[in-house]
Amino acid sequence: MKPHLIFFAILIAGFIAYNLFFQINDDKTNTVINIIYASILFGYISFMAFTLLKKMKK
């Protein structure tokens, strides 16, 4: 489970770094990138929860 948490921390750090330093000037494109990145983060959270439940079941 530790590699999953490390990868998730890297994803969050990338999200924060993008929003602080690498934003695109076009608001629509920036919003689309933020929505896609947030969707990836929430998807990975659900993957981690599914994996944890699977391990708890055994």
Order of alpha helices (4+ residues) and beta strands (2+ residues): alpha-alpha
